[in-house]
Amino acid sequence: MGGSQTEPERPPLPDRERGAPRAQKPMPRWRTELFPRFAWVLAQALRLYWASLRIRVHGEEHLDPLLQRGERFIPCIWHQRQIMGVAYLRRLQARGVVPGALVSPSKDGELGARLLDKLGVTAIRGSGRRSGALAMRDMYVAIKEANLSPLIAPDGSKGPPHEFKPGAIMLARLSGSPVVPISFACSWGIKLKTWDRLLVPFPFSRIAIEVGEPIELEPIMAMTESPETVERMGAALDAVEAAAERRLGRGAAPGSDAPVG
């Protein structure tokens, strides 16, 4: 996932219509000049970091039919484990996947958006808390028109952790794209004191990435999703997380605060 190979050109996302809300006030000039440079440094550091990890991917054969047909999909990963979700999608670029990720539209999200851009990942600006409808529309457009496979953390952006929210289900129904549950485990790492207890593997640790079977959802729209569907999707994410942990000889329950390593 590291290396200096040229990133494939990504198709631009269509602009929002004139009726959509305008962005916040422009950032100060010093921030607009500093963020691109800082994002470049962070991107290089991340590439070196990811290259140090000893990664094994399990279950990628579940994606083979989709990738052979050039079809997009909706990769889902719990917020706690998203650091390797981005890394894995970048890995799939060699197989034709166009990766994307949802980023806050706030000024604070600007650095994240620029960092993703330096990593070859398209940033879709929006959040479920402040602009959910706009974010849903932009992700739908990105999937249908830019052929994006947008990474979604269905318990973001502020939790509760490991609680599947219906946005990814609605997006799958709208776009006709399957949801693919993804998770990872590491032999040695740390869980930060954030709301999601973000899991960060230490450099040179062993990584087991687990890819589940694609989940197809019928294009049925309703005001709310059934609890059974939401529970089934959450259980699928818990299952790939538990499978990844077992690859490394552990049996911790999904979402637990058990120490790593």
Summary of the structure (lengths in Angstrom):
residues: 261
radius of gyration: 17.8
end to end distance: 23.0
largest distance: 53.8
contacts: 805
relative contact order: 0.17
helix: 40%
strand: 17%
